[in-house]
Amino acid sequence: MTIAFTAPISGILVAQAAAQPNAWGVILLPVALVAVFYFLMIRPAHTQRKRVNEMLKALKVGDKVVTNGGIFGTIAALDDDSVQLRIAEQVKIKIARNAIGGLQTEKKES
């Protein structure tokens, strides 16, 4: 006795094709996530670091700066990796150049 199954072969192939993920979708999703991560996280941090390094290289005696710790002062002397800040009359401190957070902003009087 022979049993014959009459299932449509094209229907089985369509069901198998629908169950398998698209290879391009599998590849493009991680690439897109890496690109988004790069443009939202890595690139802005890199440009910020570059701006800070340029500012630190351009420091000169007499610049008014703020340290990362919040100390306001005027640069009295510069070395390769350190800065001497005048924070009050006849009060000077020596700090690392990397501890400079930025230049003081000029207040506009209105």
C-alpha positions as CSV (number, residue, x, y, z in Angstrom):
1,M,0.0,0.0,0.0
2,T,1.4,3.3,-1.0
3,I,0.4,6.6,0.7
4,A,0.8,9.7,-1.3
5,F,0.9,13.2,0.2
6,T,-0.5,15.9,-2.0
7,A,1.0,19.0,-0.4
8,P,1.7,21.9,-2.6
9,I,5.5,22.2,-2.8
10,S,5.5,25.8,-3.6
11,G,3.6,26.6,-0.4
12,I,6.3,24.8,1.7
13,L,9.1,26.7,-0.1
14,V,7.3,30.0,0.6
15,A,6.9,29.2,4.3
16,Q,10.6,28.2,4.6
17,A,11.7,31.4,2.8
18,A,9.6,33.5,5.1
19,A,11.0,31.9,8.2
20,Q,14.6,32.6,7.2
21,P,15.9,36.2,7.9
22,N,17.2,38.3,5.1
23,A,21.0,38.3,5.1
24,W,21.2,42.0,4.3
25,G,19.0,42.8,7.2
26,V,21.2,40.8,9.5
27,I,24.4,42.6,8.3
28,L,22.9,46.1,8.0
29,L,21.4,46.3,11.5
30,P,24.7,46.0,13.4
31,V,26.4,48.3,10.9
32,A,23.7,50.9,11.4
33,L,24.0,50.6,15.2
34,V,27.7,51.1,15.1
35,A,27.3,54.2,12.8
36,V,24.7,55.7,15.1
37,F,26.9,55.0,18.2
38,Y,29.9,56.6,16.4
39,F,28.1,59.8,15.4
40,L,26.3,60.3,18.7
41,M,29.1,59.3,21.2
42,I,32.6,58.8,19.8
43,R,32.9,61.7,17.3
44,P,31.6,64.5,19.6
45,A,33.9,63.3,22.4
46,H,36.9,63.3,20.0
47,T,36.2,66.8,18.8
48,Q,35.7,68.1,22.4
49,R,39.1,66.5,23.4
50,K,40.7,68.1,20.4
51,R,39.3,71.6,21.3
52,V,40.5,71.2,24.9
53,N,44.0,70.2,23.8
54,E,44.2,73.2,21.4
55,M,43.1,75.5,24.2
56,L,45.7,74.0,26.6
57,K,48.5,74.5,24.0
58,A,47.4,78.1,23.4
59,L,47.6,79.2,27.0
60,K,49.8,82.2,27.8
61,V,50.8,84.2,30.8
62,G,48.0,86.6,31.9
63,D,45.1,84.4,30.7
64,K,42.3,84.1,33.2
65,V,41.3,80.4,33.6
66,V,39.1,78.1,35.7
67,T,40.4,74.8,36.9
68,N,38.4,71.5,36.8
69,G,38.1,71.9,40.6
70,G,36.5,75.4,40.3
71,I,39.5,77.6,41.2
72,F,39.6,80.9,39.4
73,G,43.0,82.4,38.7
74,T,45.3,84.1,36.3
75,I,48.3,82.3,34.8
76,A,51.5,83.6,36.3
77,A,54.0,81.1,34.7
78,L,53.9,78.2,32.3
79,D,56.0,75.0,32.1
80,D,55.6,72.0,29.8
81,D,53.1,70.2,31.9
82,S,52.3,72.6,34.8
83,V,50.9,76.0,35.3
84,Q,51.4,78.5,38.1
85,L,48.1,80.3,38.9
86,R,47.8,83.5,40.8
87,I,44.5,83.1,42.8
88,A,44.9,86.2,45.0
89,E,47.5,88.9,45.7
90,Q,50.8,87.1,46.4
91,V,49.1,83.7,46.5
92,K,50.2,81.3,43.7
93,I,49.6,77.6,43.3
94,K,51.2,75.2,40.9
95,I,48.8,72.8,39.1
96,A,48.9,70.4,36.2
97,R,48.2,71.9,32.8
98,N,45.5,69.2,32.3
99,A,43.7,70.5,35.3
100,I,42.7,73.7,33.5
101,G,39.0,73.4,32.6
102,G,38.8,76.4,30.4
103,L,39.2,80.1,30.0
104,Q,37.0,82.5,32.1
105,T,34.2,84.1,30.2
106,E,34.1,87.8,30.1
107,K,31.1,89.3,31.9
108,K,29.3,91.9,29.9
109,E,28.2,94.9,31.9
110,S,24.8,96.3,30.8
